[in-house]
């Protein structure tokens, strides 16, 4: 599921669609309006987001309303957070090492 989430988020059009949905539920035509593409092209993007479970579709007659589903985004954020902790720890250790070697160099230069 995480792979589908990141694949869906890789496209800027899909990210913009999610931004619109973060402000509230929207029908497909409202989501398509700001994009310079056909309604079928936007529908393909919406299907990718649905398969990634990033949105839910509700039908009211001929109107399809889309709603943001935040759970996959939360899971992706948690995954990224684990690696952020790793990289920050690695960078902190590198900074400590560089500080230590810099102090050693200064001591040798002062002699």
Secondary structure, DSSP 4 states (H G I P E B T S, - for coil): -HHHHHHHHTSHHHHHHHHHHHTS-EEHHHHHHTSSS-HHHHHHHHHHHHHTTSEEEEEETTEEEEEE--HHHHHHHHHHHHHHHHHHHHHHHHHHHHHHHHHHHHHHHH-
